[in-house]
Amino acid sequence: MTAAAAFCLIFGPSTVLVSGFGVFVYPLAQSFKWGRGQIGFAVSLISLTLIVVSPLQGLLIDRYGTRRVILWSIPAFSAGLFSMRYLGSDLSEFYLRWVLLTVLAVGIWPGSYLKAVSTWFDERLGLATGVANAGIGVGVILLPPITAALIAYVGWRAAFTGLSGLAFLTWPAAACFVREAAPPDRVAARSFDLLSMPALLASKPFRAIAAGYFLIGIAGTGLVAGLVPMLIATGLRPATAVATMSLFGTAALAGRLMTGWMLDRLFLGHVMNAFAAAAAIGALGFAGGITGIAAICAVPLLGLLMGAEFDVLAYAIRRYFGLPSFGRVYGTTFGIFQCGAAVGAALLSVSVQRFQSYRPGMALFSCALFLTIPIFGALKSHAALPRLDCSSSI
């Protein structure tokens, strides 16, 4: 189950739409004479759409189960990617297509897979979510060079067709292996109640988590989607910048596995703060104008945060709120995260358009990440709900 979830996330929307976005920036700019800032605005639209889509995903998986929602979403997302080969020169059409792709992928954003995995584990919950989410790290390593190679050999239109095929490859794995474990769900029902939205919003842990993830969202998505053009702006050749994305993905993969191991042993606030501080230092380096080898060395610091953010979120939701409310809490928090992401992506676009530089935007990202440290540290004062006594779970 965990391996299947990881495989599906390799070619899911988190990697294809976000991590792979930067590789298309320069080819699209050359084909249609659009500015980098204009193209980058699509990332803000993805985030804005996810503000609506994420709570909807939570409601769907809590009501219909993760398996059914996933199996419908994979072919829909694949078909949407295939349709990108017919993109015209109208910028508004470009924006509309990215919004549609985000909606079509409603059931295959990470929350669905993480809920399914969470039903099978208790004592090794942190490691399990880390291994499952490692698929995104693998995707960040593989997708940029695969996409760049497709663009170089067959053009960007055919590259979207190739990505469509890779996305559909996840359907057999999901159909065969992705399912929730019933016994832990029954135990969870005795330990936790399904939270209403007023009760959730009144919860101190939820408010702290939501505030922290809003700030992480400001920095996180903008960093990932804008990393390739930002590295090129530091003086790196395009091929080197794309290759450096694999270094970013390797760090994200390592961060996921490290986070999973650490969550089973350490307080989650300390775990999150360690990775947020590392990313803040990396962003501060870009704000200061680092170039060359120094820029490449800062990339893994950013990747570590990507490896930690949603592992910590899935773990925190299971421990504080239980499985019955997992989809609702995850979807709401992910929507808040995307509010921050929309703000961050817009700020980065403004930074490029107005100042012809990524440095002002990176300075704001660094500040946002440093602000998360006291917020997650404050979670120490909130006692998590009792751990589940799932003797039949792994």
C-alpha positions as CSV (number, residue, x, y, z in Angstrom):
1,M,0.0,0.0,0.0
2,T,2.7,2.4,1.0
3,A,4.9,1.6,-2.1
4,A,1.9,2.0,-4.4
5,A,1.1,5.4,-2.9
6,A,4.7,6.5,-3.3
7,F,4.6,5.4,-7.0
8,C,1.4,7.2,-7.7
9,L,2.8,10.4,-6.2
10,I,5.8,10.3,-8.5
11,F,3.6,11.2,-11.5
12,G,0.9,13.1,-9.6
13,P,-0.1,16.7,-9.9
14,S,2.3,17.8,-7.1
15,T,5.3,16.9,-9.3
16,V,3.9,17.4,-12.9
17,L,2.1,20.7,-12.3
18,V,4.4,22.3,-9.7
19,S,7.9,20.8,-9.9
20,G,7.7,20.4,-13.7
21,F,6.3,23.9,-14.3
22,G,9.6,25.7,-14.4
23,V,10.9,23.5,-17.3
24,F,8.2,24.8,-19.5
25,V,8.7,28.5,-18.8
26,Y,11.4,29.3,-21.4
27,P,10.0,27.1,-24.2
28,L,6.6,28.7,-23.8
29,A,8.1,32.2,-23.6
30,Q,10.0,31.5,-26.9
31,S,6.9,30.1,-28.6
32,F,4.4,32.7,-27.7
33,K,6.6,35.7,-26.7
34,W,5.1,35.8,-23.2
35,G,7.0,37.2,-20.3
36,R,8.3,35.0,-17.5
37,G,6.2,36.8,-15.0
38,Q,3.1,36.3,-17.1
39,I,3.8,32.6,-17.4
40,G,4.6,32.3,-13.7
41,F,1.2,33.8,-12.8
42,A,-0.2,30.3,-13.6
43,V,1.4,29.0,-10.4
44,S,-0.7,31.6,-8.5
45,L,-3.8,30.3,-10.3
46,I,-3.0,26.7,-9.3
47,S,-2.7,27.8,-5.7
48,L,-5.9,29.8,-5.9
49,T,-7.8,26.9,-7.4
50,L,-6.5,24.6,-4.7
51,I,-8.0,26.8,-2.1
52,V,-11.4,25.5,-3.3
53,V,-10.3,22.1,-4.5
54,S,-8.5,21.0,-1.3
55,P,-11.5,21.2,1.0
56,L,-13.6,19.5,-1.7
57,Q,-11.0,16.7,-1.8
58,G,-11.3,16.3,1.9
59,L,-15.1,16.0,1.8
60,L,-15.0,13.6,-1.0
61,I,-12.5,11.2,0.5
62,D,-14.2,11.3,3.9
63,R,-17.5,10.5,2.4
64,Y,-16.7,8.1,-0.5
65,G,-13.3,6.8,0.5
66,T,-9.9,7.4,-1.0
67,R,-9.9,4.5,-3.5
68,R,-13.0,5.6,-5.4
69,V,-11.9,9.2,-5.6
70,I,-8.4,8.4,-6.7
71,L,-9.5,6.0,-9.5
72,W,-11.8,8.6,-11.1
73,S,-9.2,11.4,-10.8
74,I,-6.2,9.7,-12.5
75,P,-7.7,9.3,-16.0
76,A,-9.3,12.8,-15.7
77,F,-5.9,14.4,-14.9
78,S,-4.2,12.4,-17.6
79,A,-6.7,13.6,-20.2
80,G,-6.2,17.2,-19.1
81,L,-2.5,16.9,-19.6
82,F,-3.0,15.4,-23.1
83,S,-5.1,18.4,-24.0
84,M,-2.3,20.8,-23.3
85,R,-0.7,19.8,-26.6
86,Y,-3.4,21.9,-28.3
87,L,-2.6,25.1,-26.3
88,G,-3.1,28.2,-28.4
89,S,-1.4,31.6,-28.1
90,D,-4.1,33.2,-26.0
91,L,-2.7,33.8,-22.5
92,S,-6.1,33.6,-20.9
93,E,-6.5,30.1,-22.4
94,F,-3.2,29.1,-20.9
95,Y,-4.4,30.2,-17.5
96,L,-7.8,28.5,-17.9
97,R,-6.1,25.2,-18.8
98,W,-3.9,25.2,-15.6
99,V,-7.0,25.9,-13.5
100,L,-8.8,23.0,-15.2
101,L,-5.8,20.6,-14.6
102,T,-5.9,21.5,-10.9
103,V,-9.6,20.6,-10.7
104,L,-9.3,17.4,-12.7
105,A,-6.7,16.2,-10.3
106,V,-9.0,16.7,-7.3
107,G,-8.6,13.2,-5.9
108,I,-4.9,12.7,-6.4
109,W,-3.3,15.5,-4.5
110,P,-1.2,13.9,-1.6
111,G,-4.0,14.0,1.0
112,S,-5.9,11.1,-0.5
113,Y,-2.9,8.8,-0.5
114,L,-1.7,9.9,2.9
115,K,-5.1,9.2,4.5
116,A,-5.1,5.7,3.0
117,V,-1.6,5.0,4.3
118,S,-2.5,6.4,7.7
119,T,-5.2,3.8,8.2
120,W,-2.6,1.0,8.2
121,F,-0.1,2.4,10.7
122,D,0.2,3.7,14.2
123,E,3.6,3.0,15.9
124,R,5.4,3.7,12.6
125,L,3.1,6.3,11.3
126,G,5.8,8.9,10.8
127,L,8.0,6.6,8.8
128,A,5.0,5.3,6.7
129,T,3.9,8.8,5.7
130,G,7.5,9.7,5.0
131,V,8.0,6.7,2.7
132,A,4.7,7.4,0.9
133,N,5.5,11.1,0.4
134,A,8.9,10.1,-0.8
135,G,7.2,9.6,-4.2
136,I,7.0,13.3,-4.6
137,G,10.8,13.6,-3.9
138,V,11.5,10.9,-6.5
139,G,9.2,12.8,-8.9
140,V,11.1,16.0,-8.4
141,I,14.3,14.2,-9.2
142,L,12.9,12.5,-12.3
143,L,10.3,14.8,-13.8
144,P,12.4,17.9,-14.7
145,P,15.1,16.0,-16.7
146,I,12.5,13.7,-18.3
147,T,10.4,16.8,-19.3
148,A,13.5,18.7,-20.5
149,A,14.5,15.7,-22.6
150,L,11.1,15.4,-24.1
151,I,11.0,19.1,-24.9
152,A,14.5,19.0,-26.5
153,Y,13.7,16.0,-28.7
154,V,10.0,16.2,-29.6
155,G,9.0,19.7,-28.5
156,W,6.9,21.0,-25.6
157,R,3.5,20.0,-27.1
158,A,4.6,16.3,-27.4
159,A,6.1,16.6,-23.9
160,F,2.7,17.1,-22.4
161,T,1.5,14.0,-24.2
162,G,4.4,12.1,-22.6
163,L,3.5,13.4,-19.2
164,S,-0.1,12.4,-19.8
165,G,1.0,8.8,-20.4
166,L,3.2,8.8,-17.3
167,A,0.3,10.1,-15.2
168,F,-2.0,7.3,-16.4
169,L,0.6,4.6,-15.5
170,T,-0.4,5.2,-11.9
171,W,-3.9,3.9,-12.4
172,P,-3.1,0.1,-12.4
173,A,-1.0,0.6,-9.2
174,A,-3.8,2.5,-7.5
175,A,-6.4,0.0,-8.7
176,C,-4.5,-3.0,-7.4
177,F,-3.1,-1.8,-4.1
178,V,-4.5,1.5,-2.8
179,R,-7.3,0.9,-0.2
180,E,-8.0,1.9,3.4
181,A,-7.6,-0.6,6.2
182,A,-11.0,-1.1,7.9
183,P,-10.0,-2.3,11.5
184,P,-8.0,0.9,12.4
185,D,-10.9,3.0,11.1
186,R,-13.2,1.3,13.6
187,V,-10.8,1.8,16.4
188,A,-10.3,5.4,15.4
189,A,-14.1,5.9,15.5
190,R,-14.0,5.0,19.2
191,S,-11.2,7.4,20.0
192,F,-12.0,10.5,18.0
193,D,-15.2,12.2,16.9
194,L,-15.8,13.7,13.4
195,L,-15.2,17.4,14.0
196,S,-17.6,20.1,12.8
197,M,-16.0,23.1,11.1
198,P,-16.8,25.4,14.1
199,A,-15.1,22.9,16.4
200,L,-12.1,22.6,14.1
201,L,-11.7,26.4,13.8
202,A,-11.9,26.7,17.6
203,S,-9.1,24.2,18.1
204,K,-5.8,25.8,19.2
205,P,-3.7,23.2,17.6
206,F,-5.5,23.7,14.3
207,R,-5.1,27.5,14.4
208,A,-1.3,27.1,15.1
209,I,-0.9,24.6,12.3
210,A,-3.0,26.7,9.9
211,A,-1.0,29.8,10.6
212,G,2.3,28.0,10.2
213,Y,1.3,26.4,6.9
214,F,0.0,29.7,5.5
215,L,3.5,31.1,5.9
216,I,5.2,27.9,4.6
217,G,2.8,28.2,1.6
218,I,4.1,31.7,0.8
219,A,7.6,30.4,0.4
220,G,7.2,26.7,-0.6
221,T,5.3,26.7,-3.9
222,G,7.0,29.8,-5.3
223,L,10.4,28.3,-4.5
224,V,9.6,25.1,-6.3
225,A,7.9,26.5,-9.4
226,G,10.4,29.3,-9.8
227,L,13.6,27.5,-9.0
228,V,14.8,26.7,-12.5
229,P,14.4,30.3,-13.9
230,M,15.8,31.7,-10.6
231,L,18.9,29.5,-11.0
232,I,19.3,30.6,-14.6
233,A,19.0,34.2,-13.3
234,T,22.0,33.6,-11.0
235,G,24.2,32.8,-14.1
236,L,23.8,29.1,-14.4
237,R,23.2,27.6,-17.9
238,P,19.7,26.2,-18.4
239,A,20.9,22.6,-18.6
240,T,22.7,23.1,-15.3
241,A,19.7,24.7,-13.7
242,V,17.4,21.8,-14.8
243,A,20.0,19.3,-13.4
244,T,20.1,21.2,-10.1
245,M,16.4,20.4,-9.8
246,S,17.4,16.8,-9.4
247,L,19.6,17.9,-6.5
248,F,16.5,19.6,-5.0
249,G,14.5,16.5,-5.4
250,T,17.2,14.3,-3.8
251,A,17.2,16.6,-0.8
252,A,13.4,16.5,-0.7
253,L,13.5,12.7,-0.8
254,A,16.1,12.6,2.0
255,G,14.0,15.1,3.9
256,R,10.9,12.9,3.7
257,L,12.7,9.8,5.0
258,M,14.5,11.8,7.7
259,T,11.2,13.5,8.7
260,G,9.4,10.1,9.0
261,W,12.1,8.7,11.2
262,M,12.3,11.8,13.4
263,L,8.5,12.1,13.9
264,D,8.4,8.7,15.5
265,R,11.0,9.9,18.0
266,L,10.8,13.7,18.4
267,F,8.2,16.4,19.0
268,L,6.7,17.4,15.6
269,G,7.2,21.1,16.3
270,H,11.0,20.7,16.7
271,V,11.1,18.6,13.5
272,M,9.3,21.2,11.5
273,N,11.3,24.0,12.8
274,A,14.6,22.4,12.0
275,F,13.7,22.1,8.3
276,A,12.0,25.6,8.1
277,A,15.2,27.2,9.5
278,A,17.3,25.4,6.9
279,A,15.1,26.6,4.1
280,A,15.0,30.1,5.5
281,I,18.8,30.2,5.4
282,G,18.8,29.0,1.8
283,A,16.3,31.6,0.7
284,L,18.3,34.3,2.5
285,G,21.3,33.3,0.5
286,F,19.4,33.8,-2.8
287,A,18.1,37.2,-1.4
288,G,21.7,38.2,-0.8
289,G,22.6,37.5,-4.5
290,I,24.6,34.2,-4.3
291,T,25.7,32.8,-7.6
292,G,27.3,29.7,-9.1
293,I,28.4,27.0,-6.7
294,A,26.9,28.8,-3.7
295,A,23.5,28.9,-5.4
296,I,23.7,25.2,-6.1
297,C,24.7,24.4,-2.5
298,A,21.7,26.4,-1.2
299,V,19.2,24.3,-3.3
300,P,19.3,21.2,-0.9
301,L,18.3,23.5,2.0
302,L,15.2,24.4,0.2
303,G,14.5,20.8,-0.8
304,L,14.6,19.6,2.8
305,L,11.6,21.7,3.6
306,M,9.6,20.3,0.8
307,G,10.5,16.8,2.2
308,A,9.2,17.7,5.6
309,E,6.1,19.9,5.2
310,F,3.3,17.4,4.4
311,D,4.8,14.5,6.3
312,V,4.5,16.6,9.4
313,L,1.0,17.8,8.4
314,A,-0.3,14.2,7.9
315,Y,1.3,13.0,11.1
316,A,-0.1,16.0,13.1
317,I,-3.6,15.5,11.8
318,R,-3.7,11.8,12.7
319,R,-2.3,12.5,16.2
320,Y,-4.4,15.6,17.1
321,F,-7.6,14.9,15.2
322,G,-7.8,11.2,14.3
323,L,-8.8,9.5,11.1
324,P,-12.5,10.3,11.0
325,S,-11.7,14.0,10.3
326,F,-8.5,13.4,8.4
327,G,-9.8,14.5,5.0
328,R,-11.6,17.6,6.3
329,V,-8.6,18.8,8.4
330,Y,-6.1,18.0,5.7
331,G,-8.2,19.6,3.0
332,T,-8.8,22.8,5.0
333,T,-5.2,23.1,6.0
334,F,-4.0,22.4,2.4
335,G,-6.4,25.1,1.2
336,I,-4.9,27.6,3.7
337,F,-1.4,26.5,2.6
338,Q,-2.4,27.3,-1.0
339,C,-3.7,30.8,0.0
340,G,-0.1,31.4,1.1
341,A,1.2,29.8,-2.0
342,A,-0.9,32.1,-4.2
343,V,0.4,35.1,-2.3
344,G,4.0,33.9,-2.6
345,A,3.8,33.1,-6.3
346,A,2.3,36.5,-7.0
347,L,5.0,38.2,-4.9
348,L,7.7,36.4,-6.9
349,S,6.1,37.4,-10.2
350,V,6.0,41.1,-9.0
351,S,9.6,40.8,-7.9
352,V,10.6,39.7,-11.4
353,Q,8.3,42.1,-13.3
354,R,9.0,45.2,-11.3
355,F,12.6,44.8,-10.1
356,Q,13.9,42.4,-12.8
357,S,15.2,40.3,-10.0
358,Y,14.2,37.4,-7.7
359,R,16.0,38.8,-4.7
360,P,13.2,40.9,-3.2
361,G,10.9,38.0,-3.4
362,M,13.4,35.6,-1.8
363,A,13.9,38.0,1.0
364,L,10.2,37.9,1.8
365,F,10.2,34.1,1.6
366,S,13.0,33.9,4.1
367,C,11.1,36.2,6.5
368,A,8.0,34.0,6.2
369,L,9.9,30.9,7.0
370,F,11.6,32.4,10.0
371,L,8.2,33.4,11.3
372,T,7.0,29.8,11.3
373,I,9.5,28.8,14.0
374,P,7.7,30.4,17.0
375,I,4.4,29.2,15.7
376,F,5.3,25.6,15.5
377,G,7.2,25.9,18.8
378,A,3.9,27.1,20.4
379,L,2.4,23.6,19.6
380,K,4.3,22.4,22.7
381,S,1.6,23.9,24.9
382,H,-1.1,21.9,23.1
383,A,-1.3,18.3,24.3
384,A,-2.1,16.0,21.4
385,L,-5.1,13.7,21.8
386,P,-4.3,10.1,23.1
387,R,-2.6,7.8,20.6
388,L,-4.7,5.1,19.1
389,D,-4.6,1.7,20.6
390,C,-4.5,-0.1,17.2
391,S,-3.2,-3.6,18.2
392,S,-4.3,-4.9,14.8
393,S,-2.5,-2.2,12.8
394,I,1.2,-2.4,11.7
